[in-house]
Amino acid sequence: MLTGLYDAKVDGAPVLSLSGQVPSKVRGRGAFQDLDLNAAFADVAEYSQTIQAGSDHAEIMSLACKTALVRGTVGHVVLPDEVQTLPSDAQAKGPAGRIGATAVTPPAPVLEEAIAAINKAERPLIVVGAGARSDMATITKLAEHLDAPVATTFKAKGQISDSHPLGCGVLGRSGTPVASWFMNESDLILAFGTSFSNHTGIAEYKRTIQVDRDPMALGRFHSIDVPLLGDIGVTADFMAKGVGKASHGTANEVAARWRIWRAEKQSRVSDDRGRGVSAAALFATLSNEVDAEAVISVDVGNNTYSFGRYFEVDRQRVLMSGYLGSIGFGFAGAMGAWAAMGDTHQIVGISGDGGFGQYGFEFTTAVKYNMNITHVLLNNSELGKISKEQRSAELDVWQTSLVNPDFAAFARLCGGTGINVTHSDQLETALADALAHDGPVIVDVATDVDLL
């Protein structure tokens, strides 16, 4: 549980965690499974309390939920055995009257400074992070008003469609040359809800306006020209009303850059050294086959970088372990998406063999509940990202090889469906069949570790 909760904490996702505890009469005496759970969860949970027989249990639960929702973090409640069966006449209450409006209006002088800088800029670039997820309609309206290209951080992949005339894809290590080109050409960055992590690729030397509702996020890693505290949607709306409408022919420029990149991607699709399928071929096919409204859960490793680089997003939602980078997230996240969405949306998981191996036996849970999940497994019999990092450090590759089962056969042994892919000409049929199947499927794709 701790790994999942740390994921939630660092990604700002509100979570309520409930832990069982041994009976209070044996606590502290070294009984079986006698642990100090409040201490164990102290770093990950902003609120952690143990319910006792005389506790105001409803209020403690309300405060745990409020902390999770308001802070975007973890609320934790411990329930000893004898408390779990106690009757209660407390009435459940929702957040009404306990949580106020959180929208923050930006300070007028700083907003005016930002608007002046935007009006002066000739090539502004908008960069959106995951913190802008709920405000994309307003930001897109601002981008169209400014005729400004829009790039996303990897964690925000999919917040603007790659088919939008101003959409440039992901910026940074796992991104597109389209986004990188517009970063290089820009004379002003408008950053909304992004952390400026070292993966993001925002050039520090560019004049930058940063908008965030968290004051600690502003200028976290380096000095910002215009740090603007405010609700992202509210601030973007003020900007759209305050700046002049521009027309730079940006859509034509974006389209031209996409043509160059798509031609390059197509040339990589045909790469074949006889050692497995290339990532370019796999994600080109998946881009064509997956439903436009699908939910896609990705893992950690080279498979994830390749997804960010090659997969073209329409309206899909992308889930990931953003800042913790906990390997094994891909299939677990897909199960969570199915639990939340059921069969209303196509659910796709993506992982490498190393990531899937962390939680592979959870596939039996997917079979038990007939979870309609298609899991695409990039199998190169190696922890490829670690090998690459070792080579980059001019070290010998050490202990990264894996001995794997036939994952498609494993899926069938568990009671699900398994499909093997050993060559790129099998991808289209295999993925189409898997996505059309009602129930859990593993598509075991033999991939070339070096064709990323």
C-alpha positions as CSV (number, residue, x, y, z in Angstrom):
1,M,0.0,0.0,0.0
2,L,2.8,2.4,0.8
3,T,4.1,2.5,-2.8
4,G,0.7,3.4,-4.1
5,L,0.2,6.0,-1.5
6,Y,3.5,7.6,-2.2
7,D,2.5,7.7,-5.9
8,A,-0.7,9.6,-4.8
9,K,1.3,12.0,-2.5
10,V,3.8,13.1,-5.1
11,D,1.3,13.3,-7.9
12,G,-1.2,15.3,-5.9
13,A,-4.0,12.7,-6.0
14,P,-6.4,12.7,-3.0
15,V,-6.6,9.3,-1.4
16,L,-8.3,7.9,1.7
17,S,-6.3,4.9,3.1
18,L,-7.8,2.5,5.7
19,S,-5.6,0.2,7.7
20,G,-6.6,-2.7,10.0
21,Q,-4.8,-3.0,13.3
22,V,-4.4,-5.7,15.9
23,P,-6.7,-5.6,19.0
24,S,-5.7,-2.7,21.2
25,K,-5.3,-5.0,24.3
26,V,-2.3,-6.7,22.6
27,R,-0.8,-3.5,21.0
28,G,2.8,-2.9,22.0
29,R,3.3,-6.4,23.3
30,G,4.9,-7.9,20.2
31,A,1.8,-9.7,19.1
32,F,1.5,-11.2,15.6
33,Q,1.5,-8.3,13.1
34,D,1.8,-5.7,15.9
35,L,3.3,-2.6,14.1
36,D,3.1,1.1,14.8
37,L,1.1,1.9,11.7
38,N,0.8,5.6,12.4
39,A,4.6,5.8,12.5
40,A,4.9,3.7,9.3
41,F,2.5,6.0,7.4
42,A,3.8,9.2,9.0
43,D,5.8,10.4,6.0
44,V,3.2,9.6,3.3
45,A,0.0,10.6,5.1
46,E,-0.6,14.2,5.9
47,Y,-3.3,13.1,8.3
48,S,-3.1,9.8,10.2
49,Q,-5.2,8.8,13.2
50,T,-6.2,5.7,15.0
51,I,-9.9,5.2,15.9
52,Q,-10.5,4.2,19.5
53,A,-13.7,3.0,21.1
54,G,-14.4,6.5,22.4
55,S,-13.2,8.5,19.4
56,D,-15.4,10.8,17.4
57,H,-15.0,8.4,14.5
58,A,-17.2,10.3,12.1
59,E,-15.2,13.6,12.6
60,I,-11.9,11.8,12.3
61,M,-13.0,10.3,9.0
62,S,-14.3,13.7,7.8
63,L,-11.0,15.3,8.6
64,A,-9.1,12.5,6.8
65,C,-11.3,13.0,3.7
66,K,-11.0,16.8,3.9
67,T,-7.2,16.7,4.1
68,A,-7.0,14.4,1.1
69,L,-9.3,16.6,-1.0
70,V,-8.1,20.0,0.0
71,R,-4.3,19.2,0.1
72,G,-4.4,16.6,-2.8
73,T,-2.7,14.0,-0.6
74,V,-3.2,11.0,1.6
75,G,-5.6,10.8,4.6
76,H,-5.0,7.7,6.7
77,V,-7.3,6.1,9.4
78,V,-6.3,3.0,11.5
79,L,-9.0,0.7,12.7
80,P,-8.1,-1.8,15.5
81,D,-9.9,-5.1,15.3
82,E,-12.3,-4.4,18.2
83,V,-13.4,-1.0,16.7
84,Q,-14.3,-2.4,13.3
85,T,-17.4,-4.2,14.6
86,L,-18.7,-1.5,17.0
87,P,-22.2,-0.2,16.1
88,S,-22.6,3.5,15.2
89,D,-25.6,5.8,14.6
90,A,-23.4,8.5,13.1
91,Q,-24.8,9.9,9.8
92,A,-22.5,10.1,6.8
93,K,-21.9,13.7,5.7
94,G,-20.5,15.0,2.5
95,P,-18.1,17.9,1.9
96,A,-20.9,20.5,1.9
97,G,-20.0,23.3,4.4
98,R,-16.6,21.7,5.1
99,I,-14.7,22.7,2.0
100,G,-14.7,26.3,0.6
101,A,-14.1,27.5,-2.9
102,T,-10.4,27.1,-3.8
103,A,-10.2,29.3,-7.0
104,V,-7.6,32.0,-6.5
105,T,-7.8,35.2,-8.4
106,P,-4.3,36.4,-9.6
107,P,-3.0,39.7,-8.1
108,A,-3.9,42.5,-10.6
109,P,-0.4,44.1,-10.8
110,V,1.3,40.7,-11.6
111,L,-1.4,39.8,-14.1
112,E,-1.0,43.1,-15.9
113,E,2.8,42.5,-16.1
114,A,2.1,39.0,-17.6
115,I,-0.4,40.5,-20.1
116,A,2.1,43.1,-21.1
117,A,4.8,40.5,-21.7
118,I,2.4,38.4,-23.8
119,N,1.4,41.3,-25.9
120,K,5.1,42.1,-26.5
121,A,6.0,38.5,-27.5
122,E,6.2,37.5,-31.1
123,R,6.5,33.7,-30.6
124,P,4.9,32.7,-27.3
125,L,4.8,29.0,-26.5
126,I,2.3,27.5,-24.0
127,V,3.5,24.6,-21.9
128,V,0.9,22.7,-19.8
129,G,1.5,20.3,-17.0
130,A,-0.7,17.9,-15.1
131,G,-1.7,20.7,-12.8
132,A,-3.7,22.2,-15.7
133,R,-5.7,19.0,-16.4
134,S,-9.1,20.4,-15.4
135,D,-8.5,23.7,-17.1
136,M,-7.6,22.7,-20.7
137,A,-10.7,24.2,-22.3
138,T,-9.8,27.7,-21.1
139,I,-6.1,27.2,-21.9
140,T,-6.9,26.0,-25.4
141,K,-9.1,29.0,-25.9
142,L,-6.2,31.3,-24.9
143,A,-3.9,29.4,-27.2
144,E,-6.3,29.9,-30.1
145,H,-6.7,33.6,-29.2
146,L,-2.9,34.0,-29.2
147,D,-2.3,31.7,-32.1
148,A,0.3,30.0,-29.9
149,P,1.5,26.4,-30.1
150,V,0.8,24.2,-27.1
151,A,3.3,21.6,-25.7
152,T,2.7,19.3,-22.7
153,T,4.9,17.8,-20.1
154,F,5.0,14.0,-20.3
155,K,2.8,13.7,-17.3
156,A,0.2,15.9,-19.1
157,K,0.3,13.8,-22.4
158,G,-3.1,13.8,-23.9
159,Q,-4.4,17.0,-22.3
160,I,-4.4,18.5,-25.8
161,S,-4.9,16.3,-28.8
162,D,-2.0,15.8,-31.2
163,S,-4.5,16.4,-33.9
164,H,-5.3,19.9,-32.6
165,P,-3.9,22.5,-35.1
166,L,-1.8,24.0,-32.3
167,G,-0.9,20.8,-30.4
168,C,2.9,20.0,-30.5
169,G,3.0,16.8,-28.4
170,V,5.2,16.1,-25.4
171,L,8.2,18.3,-24.5
172,G,11.3,16.8,-23.0
173,R,13.2,13.5,-23.0
174,S,10.2,11.4,-24.0
175,G,8.8,14.0,-26.3
176,T,8.5,15.0,-29.9
177,P,10.9,17.1,-32.1
178,V,7.8,19.2,-32.8
179,A,7.6,20.5,-29.2
180,S,11.4,20.8,-29.0
181,W,11.5,23.0,-32.2
182,F,8.9,25.4,-30.9
183,M,10.7,25.6,-27.5
184,N,13.9,26.6,-29.4
185,E,12.0,29.2,-31.5
186,S,10.0,30.7,-28.7
187,D,10.6,34.1,-27.1
188,L,8.2,33.7,-24.2
189,I,7.0,30.6,-22.3
190,L,3.6,30.5,-20.7
191,A,3.7,27.6,-18.2
192,F,0.5,26.4,-16.6
193,G,0.5,23.8,-13.8
194,T,3.9,22.3,-14.5
195,S,6.6,21.5,-12.0
196,F,9.7,22.3,-14.2
197,S,11.2,18.9,-13.3
198,N,14.4,17.9,-15.1
199,H,12.4,15.7,-17.5
200,T,10.2,18.6,-18.7
201,G,12.7,20.3,-21.1
202,I,11.6,23.9,-20.4
203,A,14.6,26.1,-21.3
204,E,15.6,28.1,-18.2
205,Y,17.1,30.9,-20.3
206,K,13.7,31.7,-22.0
207,R,11.6,34.6,-20.6
208,T,8.9,32.7,-18.6
209,I,5.5,33.4,-17.1
210,Q,4.6,30.6,-14.6
211,V,1.0,30.2,-13.4
212,D,0.2,27.9,-10.5
213,R,-2.2,27.7,-7.6
214,D,0.5,26.5,-5.3
215,P,2.8,29.3,-4.1
216,M,5.6,26.8,-3.4
217,A,5.5,25.6,-7.1
218,L,6.3,29.1,-8.4
219,G,10.1,29.3,-9.1
220,R,10.7,26.0,-7.3
221,F,13.9,25.2,-9.2
222,H,15.0,28.6,-10.6
223,S,14.0,32.2,-10.8
224,I,10.9,33.0,-13.0
225,D,10.4,36.3,-14.8
226,V,6.7,36.5,-13.9
227,P,5.6,34.1,-11.2
228,L,1.8,34.4,-11.1
229,L,-0.1,32.9,-8.2
230,G,-3.7,32.0,-9.2
231,D,-6.2,29.4,-10.2
232,I,-5.1,28.2,-13.6
233,G,-8.4,28.4,-15.3
234,V,-9.3,31.7,-13.8
235,T,-5.9,33.2,-14.8
236,A,-6.0,31.9,-18.3
237,D,-9.4,33.4,-18.8
238,F,-8.2,36.8,-17.5
239,M,-5.3,36.5,-19.9
240,A,-7.5,35.7,-22.9
241,K,-9.6,38.8,-22.1
242,G,-6.6,41.0,-21.6
243,V,-4.3,40.2,-24.4
244,G,-4.6,41.2,-28.1
245,K,-5.6,38.6,-30.6
246,A,-2.7,37.4,-32.7
247,S,-2.3,35.6,-36.0
248,H,1.2,34.2,-36.8
249,G,0.2,31.3,-39.2
250,T,1.2,29.0,-36.4
251,A,-1.2,26.2,-37.4
252,N,0.6,25.9,-40.8
253,E,4.0,25.8,-39.0
254,V,2.8,23.2,-36.6
255,A,1.5,21.0,-39.4
256,A,4.7,21.3,-41.3
257,R,6.7,20.2,-38.3
258,W,4.3,17.2,-37.7
259,R,4.8,16.2,-41.4
260,I,8.6,16.1,-40.8
261,W,8.3,14.1,-37.6
262,R,5.7,11.7,-39.0
263,A,8.0,11.0,-42.0
264,E,10.8,10.3,-39.6
265,K,8.6,8.0,-37.5
266,Q,7.5,6.1,-40.6
267,S,11.1,5.5,-41.5
268,R,11.7,4.0,-38.1
269,V,8.6,1.7,-38.4
270,S,10.4,-0.4,-41.0
271,D,13.5,-0.8,-38.8
272,D,14.1,-4.5,-38.3
273,R,17.3,-6.1,-37.2
274,G,15.7,-9.5,-36.7
275,R,15.8,-9.1,-32.9
276,G,12.2,-8.1,-32.4
277,V,9.6,-5.4,-33.2
278,S,10.6,-1.7,-33.0
279,A,8.8,0.6,-30.6
280,A,8.0,2.9,-33.5
281,A,6.1,0.1,-35.3
282,L,4.2,-0.9,-32.2
283,F,3.0,2.5,-31.2
284,A,2.2,3.5,-34.8
285,T,-0.1,0.5,-35.0
286,L,-1.5,1.1,-31.5
287,S,-2.2,4.8,-32.4
288,N,-4.4,3.5,-35.3
289,E,-6.2,0.8,-33.4
290,V,-6.9,2.1,-29.9
291,D,-10.3,3.8,-29.3
292,A,-10.2,7.6,-29.3
293,E,-11.8,7.7,-25.8
294,A,-9.7,5.0,-24.3
295,V,-7.9,5.1,-20.9
296,I,-4.2,4.2,-21.2
297,S,-2.1,3.2,-18.2
298,V,1.6,3.3,-18.9
299,D,4.5,1.9,-16.8
300,V,8.1,3.0,-16.2
301,G,11.1,2.5,-18.4
302,N,12.0,2.7,-22.1
303,N,8.6,1.5,-23.1
304,T,7.2,4.6,-21.5
305,Y,9.6,7.0,-23.2
306,S,8.7,5.3,-26.5
307,F,5.0,5.8,-25.8
308,G,5.5,9.5,-25.1
309,R,7.5,9.9,-28.3
310,Y,5.6,7.8,-30.8
311,F,2.0,7.4,-29.7
312,E,-0.3,10.1,-31.1
313,V,-3.1,11.0,-28.7
314,D,-6.6,11.8,-29.8
315,R,-8.9,12.1,-26.8
316,Q,-7.4,9.3,-24.7
317,R,-6.6,9.8,-21.0
318,V,-3.2,8.7,-19.9
319,L,-2.4,7.4,-16.4
320,M,1.1,7.1,-15.1
321,S,3.3,7.1,-12.0
322,G,4.4,10.7,-12.7
323,Y,7.0,11.7,-10.1
324,L,7.6,8.5,-8.1
325,G,8.2,6.4,-11.2
326,S,7.2,3.2,-9.5
327,I,7.8,0.3,-11.9
328,G,4.8,-2.0,-12.2
329,F,2.3,0.8,-12.4
330,G,1.1,0.0,-16.0
331,F,-1.1,-3.1,-15.3
332,A,-2.1,-2.0,-11.8
333,G,-3.2,1.4,-13.1
334,A,-5.2,-0.4,-15.8
335,M,-7.0,-2.4,-13.2
336,G,-7.7,0.7,-11.2
337,A,-9.1,2.4,-14.4
338,W,-11.4,-0.6,-15.0
339,A,-12.6,-0.5,-11.4
340,A,-13.5,3.2,-11.9
341,M,-14.8,3.1,-15.5
342,G,-16.1,-0.5,-15.9
343,D,-16.8,-1.3,-19.5
344,T,-17.8,2.2,-20.5
345,H,-14.3,2.9,-21.9
346,Q,-11.6,0.8,-23.5
347,I,-8.9,0.2,-21.0
348,V,-5.3,-0.4,-22.2
349,G,-2.2,-1.1,-20.1
350,I,1.4,-0.8,-21.4
351,S,4.5,-2.1,-19.7
352,G,7.8,-3.7,-20.3
353,D,8.6,-7.2,-19.2
354,G,10.4,-5.9,-16.1
355,G,7.4,-3.8,-15.0
356,F,4.8,-6.5,-15.6
357,G,6.9,-9.0,-13.7
358,Q,6.5,-6.9,-10.5
359,Y,2.7,-7.5,-10.3
360,G,2.1,-10.1,-13.0
361,F,0.0,-12.4,-10.8
362,E,-2.6,-9.7,-10.5
363,F,-3.7,-10.9,-13.9
364,T,-5.5,-13.6,-12.0
365,T,-7.6,-10.8,-10.3
366,A,-8.4,-9.4,-13.8
367,V,-9.6,-12.9,-14.8
368,K,-11.6,-13.3,-11.6
369,Y,-13.6,-10.1,-12.4
370,N,-13.5,-10.4,-16.1
371,M,-11.8,-7.0,-16.4
372,N,-11.9,-5.8,-20.0
373,I,-8.3,-4.8,-20.2
374,T,-5.9,-5.1,-23.1
375,H,-2.3,-5.2,-21.8
376,V,0.4,-4.6,-24.3
377,L,3.7,-6.0,-23.0
378,L,7.0,-5.0,-24.6
379,N,9.2,-8.0,-24.0
380,N,12.9,-7.6,-24.6
381,S,14.1,-9.9,-21.8
382,E,15.9,-7.0,-20.2
383,L,15.6,-4.1,-17.9
384,G,16.4,-1.9,-20.9
385,K,16.3,1.5,-19.3
386,I,18.8,0.4,-16.6
387,S,21.1,-1.1,-19.3
388,K,20.9,2.2,-21.2
389,E,21.8,4.2,-18.1
390,Q,24.7,2.0,-17.3
391,R,26.1,2.5,-20.9
392,S,25.6,6.3,-20.6
393,A,27.7,6.2,-17.4
394,E,30.3,4.3,-19.3
395,L,29.8,1.2,-17.1
396,D,29.5,-2.4,-18.1
397,V,26.0,-3.6,-18.4
398,W,25.4,-5.5,-15.2
399,Q,22.6,-7.8,-14.0
400,T,19.8,-6.4,-16.3
401,S,18.9,-9.5,-18.2
402,L,15.6,-11.3,-17.4
403,V,14.4,-14.9,-17.8
404,N,10.8,-14.6,-18.8
405,P,7.9,-17.0,-19.3
406,D,5.8,-16.9,-22.5
407,F,3.5,-14.2,-21.1
408,A,0.8,-15.1,-23.6
409,A,0.8,-18.7,-22.4
410,F,0.8,-17.4,-18.9
411,A,-2.3,-15.4,-19.6
412,R,-4.0,-18.5,-20.9
413,L,-2.9,-20.5,-17.9
414,C,-4.5,-17.9,-15.7
415,G,-7.8,-18.2,-17.6
416,G,-7.4,-15.1,-19.8
417,T,-6.4,-14.6,-23.4
418,G,-2.8,-14.4,-24.6
419,I,-1.5,-13.3,-28.0
420,N,2.1,-13.5,-29.2
421,V,3.7,-11.0,-31.6
422,T,7.1,-11.7,-33.0
423,H,7.1,-9.6,-36.1
424,S,5.7,-6.2,-37.0
425,D,3.4,-7.6,-39.7
426,Q,1.4,-9.4,-36.9
427,L,0.7,-6.2,-34.9
428,E,-2.4,-4.9,-36.6
429,T,-4.3,-8.2,-36.4
430,A,-3.1,-9.0,-32.9
431,L,-4.0,-5.6,-31.4
432,A,-7.3,-5.4,-33.2
433,D,-8.3,-8.9,-31.9
434,A,-7.1,-8.0,-28.4
435,L,-9.0,-4.7,-28.2
436,A,-12.2,-6.4,-29.5
437,H,-12.0,-9.2,-27.0
438,D,-14.3,-9.1,-24.0
439,G,-12.0,-9.9,-21.0
440,P,-8.4,-9.6,-20.0
441,V,-5.8,-10.0,-22.7
442,I,-2.0,-9.9,-22.7
443,V,-0.4,-9.1,-26.1
444,D,3.2,-10.3,-25.6
445,V,5.3,-8.4,-28.2
446,A,8.9,-9.5,-28.7
447,T,10.7,-6.1,-29.0
448,D,14.2,-5.0,-29.9
449,V,15.8,-3.4,-26.9
450,D,17.7,-0.9,-29.0
451,L,14.9,0.2,-31.4
452,L,13.4,2.7,-29.0
